[in-house]
Amino acid sequence: MDLFNTLKQQCGEEWQAYINHSFPARLAEGSLPRSAFRHYLIQDYIFLKHFSRAWALVVYKADSISTMQSAVAVLDGLLNHEMAMHVEYCGQWGISREQIEQAQEARANMAYTRYVLDAGLSGDLLDLMTALAPCVLGYAEIGRNCADKAGGDIEHHPFGKWIETYSGDEFQALATNVQQLMNDLYAQEAQKERFNRLSRIFTDATKLEQAFWDMGLEVGGA
């Protein structure tokens, strides 16, 4: 069984509300208020710090060396590459490092990141990967959708770099690897009761992703 796609079907309404949210939809068409995107960028930097902690927890929770090595590679990419790129990208939008470091964490950000960390701390590796999945696999799907909607002229698109990042081969490969890891872990202990628990985690995390988009639009006055 493909666990991710089964979980998506189980919370179809919530997943569609997340994937087709007006924040990424308006981002794709270029009509998203610039203030909303700047606020999102600042909060996303804070999110990435907690996201890195979650991937460090993957290393701790993993049983196999290969899974630990994969998680370390993701963690290295987050801490030593993506966060630096994020700071640079924020600078292009007139946001200084000082601003993002001193920004207050939004409630939607706090709720989502703590939920993911709690799922990992209180559960096992599969619980943690399930809570992480709406972010990694959701952004991969959103990135592809945005690229399709934006068309070929990404270079001159106001949010082109963001779209290129999440529709690009590197992030898409990461999403594929996460999906495969979930399937491998689930295959080791596939039980109906286990699926019901994972379905609740996945649905909750999807709803919190949707609330994160809501948070971006609230400040932008959209």
Secondary structure by P-SEA (a helix, b strand, c coil): caaaaaaaaaaaaaaaaaaacaaaaaaaaccccaaaaaaaaaaaaaaaaaaaaaaaaaaaacccaaaaaaaaaaaaaaaccaaaaaaaaaaaacccaaaaaaccccaaaaaaaaaaaaaaaaccaaaaaaaaaaaaaaaaaaaaaaaaaaccccccccaaaaaaaaacaaaaaaaaaaaaaaaaaaaacccaaaaaaaaaaaaaaaaaaaaaaaaaaaaacc
